[in-house]
Amino acid sequence: MLPTKQGAIPLFSAFGISVFLHWSWFILVVLELQYPRYSSHLWGFIELFTVFAIVLMHEFGHSLACRSVGGKADTIMLWPLGGVAYVQPPARPGAVLWSIIAGPMVNAILVPITIVGYYAATQWVSGVSPDVQEWMLWTMRLNLVLLCFNMLPIYPLDGGQTVQAILWFFIGRAKSLRITAGLGVATAIAVGIWALLTGHTWFVVLAVFVGMQAAQGYRVATMLAQMEAQGYRVED
């Protein structure tokens, strides 16, 4: 289940898109205070703001791309598992593909920027404090992890939705969604079992989220297939 606006804090609006902060995001604040890596908690909050900024840029990538192809995108929600851009692109594979891939493209653009920033702080500029060096290293790693994780070919992650949009060109919307969502459910079950056996609580939460969203996608695919069987067009 995706986070809703209930209990969410409205932050600001930009480009006609309203940004909300889910109350559960403050779990990250508590975790940050529990495991300090800096000489001051101030840097811990700067680190949290960095998470906020990178995830927000990623979600704006989705939203603005969706609008560029005539879709609807007016809400972004930030929560502990990242961010959610509520986008409704036109029911065309190209429009969906562009709306999905634009988010990771933002992270790809940030890769050389964060790498240069890290090397500037650690190799090229003298006298940079250890806190700044640690923050730059963490920022570089965070962006790379978000890019690689989001592009895993597991529905409903961006990578899985990208695969679904590509398959849509060849086998249609319903079949492509059924295949990718089904694989997403299977992957979530496997990861959930592994996480339970090894005690990785965060992966259990992530597996539950992915599994629920993939199951919802599979139900939608089944509905679309039934509509196609009855002669309705579901591509438009």
Secondary structure, 3 states (H helix, E strand, C coil): CCCCCCCCEEEEEECCEEEEECHHHHHHHHHHHHCCCCCCHHHHHHHHHHHHHHHHHHHHHHHHHHHHCCCEEEEEEEECCEEEEEEECCCCHHHHHHHHHHHHHHHHHHHHHHHHHHHHHHHHCCCCCHHHHHHHHHHHHHHHHHHHHHCCCCCCCHHHHHHHHHHHHHHCHHHHHHHHHHHHHHHHHHHHHHHHHHCCHHHHHHHHHHHHHHHHHHHHHHHHHHHHHCCCCCCC
